[in-house]
Amino acid sequence: MARPASLTERPYPSGEQIELASGDQRVVVVEVGAGIRTYTVGGLPVVDGYDARELSPSGRGQLLIPWPNRIEDGSYEFDGLRHQLPLDEPERGNAIHGLVRWEPWEVVERAPSSVVLEYVLYPRPGYPFTLALRVEHALGAEGLEVRSEATNIGAQACPYGAGAHPYLAVDSGSVDHLALQVPAQTVLQADARGLPTGSRSVEGGAYDFRSAKEIGGVRLDHCFTDVVRERDGRARVRLGNGTSLWADESYGYFMVFTGDGLPDVDRRSIAVEPMTCAPNAFRSGEGLIRLEPSETHVSVWGIAPAGLGS
């Protein structure tokens, strides 16, 4: 029996490998989840990616839609109705990182340095809403830009949030001696399930990275907010190796994670995750976006490698 054409053409777990190039920048965007598998400049890694033969481990490079991070017990109420999502973080009893990161997206526009993918998220148990999603990855003189759009094409309002999960590469192979700057005045406290329990000022504490300082032995799996933006409206998390991750006004939260306990990333790279809402926002409402029928939400973030951009 002949193999299906799709299996012959797309032998990788992440589907088609879409290669972008601009100067000495190279990015591979994947069909499954429309995320970033690799990003290099001059052959050196900007993100801690993964092999084409692997499933994306530890969320590397994935888009987190229609919510980032966790939802407690996978349950929430919206407009007076209760919804129950599958618990895909069963050890903690949470729903995590949205519904699209393992779904095949369609390439609708392609150029040497950019690609646009689209996906329709149809109603399902736990999220009975319909979203038309569109994401563009583009390389330019300042690095990589990722633009996400979500349009509510259903007949009722829906809850929405967006995020991304890149791990930024570290030259030394360990984050301990990495200088980190996070332009945030508040850090969320969390319990053992990774769910927020409150917030506090970062001032003077271990999580005060408003001025660049070495991470040292600090274990980071924390959400930062009350971000300070620069004159162009962007907020930037900067690494001592010259890489920065920026996000526009739609992103009010940065999750920063040193990968402790995950063998594939354990303190060898650092996840900097721009998020439009707080963890557990479907329950708390913190930063949650209400999308009315026909309404579109747009969010933009990017990575500026050392020597490119600011």
N, C-alpha and C positions, 0 to 999 in steps of 0.2 A: 504493500500500500504506500502510495506517495505521501510524503510529509506535507502538511499544510504549508502554503506559501509563507504565511506569517511566521512560522517557526524557522523556515529556511532563511528568511530575510532578517529576523530579529532574534538572534540566539541568546541575547543577554537578559538576565533577570530584570534589568531596568529598561528594556526595550531598545528602541533606536538611540544611538549615540550621536548627538547633534554637535558638531565641532564648530566653534566660532574662533575667529582670529582677527587680531588688529595689532600691527607691528609685531612685537615679540610676546604679546599676550595670547594665551590660549585658554579657552573654556570648553568643557563638555557639559552640555545640558542633556538630561535624559527624558525619554518619552514617558516613563512611568513616574508619576508624581510631578513632572515638570521641574525637577530640582537640579542642583549643580553637583556634578560628580567630581570634576577637577577644575582647578584654576591655577595656571602657572604664568609667570613672567620670566622670560629668558631661561625657561626650563626649570625654574625654582618654584616650589609650591607656595601659593598664597593661601589656599585653604587646605585643610587636612582631608583629602578626598578618599576615594575607595576604588577598588579594582572593578573593571567592567563585568567580571564574572561573579561579583558579590551582590547580595542584597544590601541596600544601604544600611550600614550598621549604626546604631546609636543616633538615628535621625539625621545623619550627615547630609547637609545640603538640601534638606527637604522643605517644601512649602507646607505651612500649617494653616489650613483653611477647612471649615469655617470657624475654627477657634484654635488658638495656640495653647500649649501647655495642657492643664488638667481640668476636668470637671468632676467634682466630688460625687462618688457613687454613680457617675454617668447619668444623673437625673437632674432635671431642672424644670422650672415653670416659666411659661411665656404666654402672656395674654390670657392668664387664667387656666391654661391647660398644662398638665404635667407630661413630660416626655422622658423616656428611658433609652439611653444609648448603650451599645455593647461596652463591656469593660475590657478594653484592650491593654490596660495595665493591671492585670488581675491581682498581682501581689500587693498592690496598694489600693485596689478597689476603685480605680479611676478610669474614665474615658480620657484619652490623651491624643493631642496633636491633630485633631480634625479628621476629615473623611476622604481626603483626596491624595494622600501621599503614596498609595499603592495602586492608584487608578491610571489607566493609559490616557494621555492627553493627545490631542490632534495638532499637528503642525499646520498652521494656516498661513504663515508668512516666513520666508527664509531669505537671509542675505549672508554675505561672508562674515559679518561681525555682529549679527543679531538674529533672533528667532522669536516668533510669537506662537504660543500654544494656547489652545482653548479646551475647555471641558464643561459639560453641563452636569451639574450635581442635581440629580432627580430626587424627589421625596423618598424617604426610607424610614423605617421604624426608628424613632428617636430624633429624627430631623425631617419632618414632613414638609419641607420647603424646597423651592427650586431656584438654583443660582446658575447664571451663565458666567463662567470664569474665563479670564484672559490674562496671560502673563507674558511679558516681553523681557528677555535678557539681551542686553546690548553692551558691547565693548566700545570704549571711546578713549579719548586722550587722558581722561582722569581715572580710568579703570572700568569696573563693571557696574551697570545700573540694572535694577530689577523693578519693573512696574507691574503691579497687580491690579486688576479690575474685577469687581463682583457686581453683577446686576441681578436684582430680584425680578425674575420673570414669572413668579407665581402670583396668585390672587390675594395673598395675605402677607402681612409684615412678617419679618423673620429676624432672629438674632444672628449677629455676625461678628467675627473677629478674624484677624489675619496675622501671620507671623512667618518667620523663616528660621532655619536651624543650621547656619554655616559654622564649621569649626575653623578658626583661623590658625594657620600654621605658625609654629614657633621655631626659630632658628636653632636654639640650643637643645631641642628635644625634651625640654622640661619647662613648665610654666613658673617654676619656683623663682627663677631669676629674671622673669619678664616684668618690665615696667608696664603698668596698666593705668589708663585714665578713663574714668566713667563720669560724664557730666551730669550726675544725678544727686539730688539732695535728700532723697528718701529711699530706704530699702524696706522691702516687705519681709516680715518674719513668717516662717513656715513651719508646719509640723512634720512628723516623720513620713507623712503621705505626700509631701510636697505641696500642701494646700496652705494659702495665706491665713495667718491667725492675727495679724495686726501689722503695724508699720512703725518705723522710728526714723529719726534723723540720722544721717550717716556721720554727722559732725564729730570728729575726734575719735571715732571708733575704728574697728578693724576693717569695716567696709567703706571707709571714706577714701574713695579713689578720685575725688574731684581734682586733685593734683596728682600727677603721675607718681606712682611708687611701686616698688617690687611687690609681687604677690606673696613671696615667701611661702610659709606653710599654711596660709589661709585656704580653706576649702570653700570654693564658691559654687553655689547652686542657688543663686539669689536673684530676685527680680528688683530692679532699680527703677524709680520713677521720679516725678518732679524734675524732669530733665531741663538742663539749661541749653538753649539753642544759640547758635552763632548767627552772625548778621544775615546769612543767606537762608535762615530758617531751619537749617539742618542741625541735628544733634550728632556728635561724633564720639565714638569710643575709639581710643587710640592705644596702640601697642608700642612698646619701646623699640621694636624692629622697624618702625616706620609705617606699618599698615594701619589703616583706620577703616572702621565701618560706620557709615552715616545713614541717617533716616530722616525723612521729611516730617512735617507737622502731624501727620496721621498716626505716627508711632510715638506713643507716650511712655513706653516701657521697654527696658532692655533686660532680658534674662542673660546672666553671665554664669557659665558653668565650666569648671576645671576638669570635669570628666572623672572625678574620683569614683572608684569602684567599677568602672567599665573598662575591661582589659584592653580594648582596642584604642581607647583614647585617654587612659588614666594619666592625667596631668602632663600629657605630651603635646596637647593643643588646647585651645580655649574656644568654647562655643560662645558667640555673641549673637543673641537672638532678638532682633527687633520685633516688637509685638504691639498691636493696636489696643490691646486690653490686658488686664491683669490675669494671672492664673485664676481659674474658677470663676471667671466673669459671667458665665451663663447663670451662675447662682447668685453671685454678689452684685452683679450689675456694674462693677468697676471698669469703666472704659468700654463697656459693651455698646456695640453699634446696632441701632434698630434700622433695618432696611425696609422701607416701604415698597409696595409694588412699583416696578419700573425704575426704582432708584438705583444709582450706581455709586459704589464707593471705590476710590482710587488711592493706592498707597505706593510709595516709592522709597527704596533703600538701595544702598550700593556699597561696594568695597573699593577703596583707593589704596593700591599697593604702594610700598615704599618707592619714592621717586616719581609717582604719578599723583596728581591732584594734591589735596591737603590732608 
